[in-house]
Amino acid sequence: MTQLSLRLGNALLSMFVRLGNLGDAWYVFGKMEERDVFSWNVLIGGYAKNGYFDEALDLYQRMLWVGIRPDVYTFPCVLRTCGGLPDWRMGREIHAHVIRFSYDSEIDVVNALITMYVKCGDVYSARVLFDGMSKRDRISWNAMISGYFENGEFLEGLVLFSSMREFGFFPDLMTMTSVISACEALGDERLGRALHGYVSRMEFYSDVSAHNSLIQLYSAIGSWEEAEKIFDRIQSKDVVSWTAMISGYESNGFPEKAVMTYKMMELEGVMPDEITIASVLSACTSLGLLEMGVKLQHLAERRGLIAYVIVSNTLIDLYSKCNCIDKALEIFHRIPDKNVISWTSIILGLRINNRSLEALIFFREMKRHQDPNSVTLMSVLSACSRIGALMCGKEIHAYVLRNGMEFHGFLPNALLDFYVRCGRMAPALNLFNTQKEDVTAWNILLTGYAQRGQGALAIELFDGMISSRVKPDEITFISLLRACSRSGLVTEGLDYLNSMESKYCIVPNLKHYACVVDLLGRAGLVEDAYDFILSLPVKPDSAIWGALLNSCRIHRQVELGELAARHILETDERGVGYYVLLCNFYSDNGRWDEVVRLRKIMIEKGLTIDPGCSWIEVKGNVHAFLSGDNLHPQSKEINAVLEGFYEKMKAAHPSKSERYTVNEVNDSKAEIFCGHSERLAIAFGLINTAPGTPIWVTKNLYMCKSCHDTIKFISEVVRREIAVRDTEQFHHFKDGRCTCGDENYLGET
């Protein structure tokens, strides 16, 4: 191509930039025999509009270098680029150029400066410019008002909005959508309704953007029915309208309505955007609609929306909560620019899918690329709690203190819960003393005492809670009743149940009733527990019948246990825990035919039990042991240590020797219920820690009687404290005794 004239070159430049074809625009720019300020402005604007901010600023610098003087159209474009990055230093430099070239009185240029400063977070400089303007237009007011809102200074923005009319300027559609969005962020229903009334009298009220803003406002303040009315009045709904309504339903706890609205949107032929897809995926997650989620993923891939990180993040959440963690990992690894939500979602996904050790590995990898937020840290603390990773949890606690996050949201309670679950009550009490005004902190500590069967301490703590004028809630009484149940405090537990409604205005629910059934049943009052169920004002659920069944298992009440079993199978066909309890009930009573039948049902329904796994932390490293694990580098030494203990136990208790070496019949039962993995972890701890050091083990299944007796014997022989936290409670072994009183484990193995 020969050299292009200025007129033809500018025409071609404008055409290619409008089409978004920057490659051809750059080629034309290079072939122009001369260029004026219009040529430069068009190309700078083209790059800025397409998100190439650095390239746009580089072109501006080249323009100055070749001696082209910027005009009134150059600066708004360049300043928008600085705001888009955002680059405050470059913005200040451009501001100096504005003054040098005498454009500081041009209203369009000053408006662009105000926008640049607010985008860079410098609201003060923006306000100084705004106040110094000799002449303002509506854009000036909109830029300053929205700037306040964007930087979280809502009250200042509303004050400026209220003074707008005093200066003779009436708000337009942009003003009102901005103010409504601020009201949404504040959650002020009264102000929102006043704004709605004001907007309804404006000529632009029929505009779909105004209705969309109002839908979002009412959804945010929980008035979803009002949002529905506005949505129904929109004649020409756009994708934002549908998305606002879908998101509103989802955020207000109506995922079914969200899914139904999306299906209506499909019938109307409106194509979803990335926010729509993310909102519907969240609804699918709440409802467990895996199949629909997969279809949405395919749609997102076809339309190129999978590239948006918000879509990938919601897919990770969906697959994690639908027990498809490998699929979630696949999505995660495909995200090119992972944000903190991506990392947090996969860490939490691994945790809820019982892959806590991997969650910690991902967290360490995350810290190399991204700073965690408080939600990330809570997810990791939950993983640490699950496997007893004390050192990792302490590292997170130190990180929280270093970064001044000790009072961020629920993080203090997450730390308290971590120490309680790891059995470290001294640091837990230290943390608790700093947050005594929070009922959740009291509940966490009460739960800790309940897990340890320390009913007297739980009652003492509850009394302290009342004297501190902290109002108990439903969870408080669940923990308190559990503590009474584990400690045999029947009278006290029944007194607390009776006082809930009369003294604390809390109506007992099914969970409280299940605790009372457990309280009576564990104390041997199985018939009383059954009578209590019959007298309930609500229909008993599977948890209540499960508590009765467990009591029947403990006290060998076969007939009543079978009645409870029938009710469980009628009310909950997919609860794995109940099938395990049923299998254990029948096996304890020699009904192996029923165990086989239940196992077949579980296989038919696709219900699986996690293999027995125990974790122990030694020198800051967490070691995992699966049932029958022979892959550990120290397997030979571990098995040799255990065999040595078995021989000593046979010699000390010849009549009970069958408990210590699992026979063929009981081996399958142990594989289902216990797995004996804690024995491997304890042996490893004995080998790799100094004599006298306490051993802490965490387990994912219940402990069986054989393991319980074995560990009691080991603690007596080695003179060490051994703590095992199974899926139900803590077992502290010392000198051949356990704090559970030999009650809280599965039956004979």
Disulfide bonds with the S-S distance in Angstrom:
none
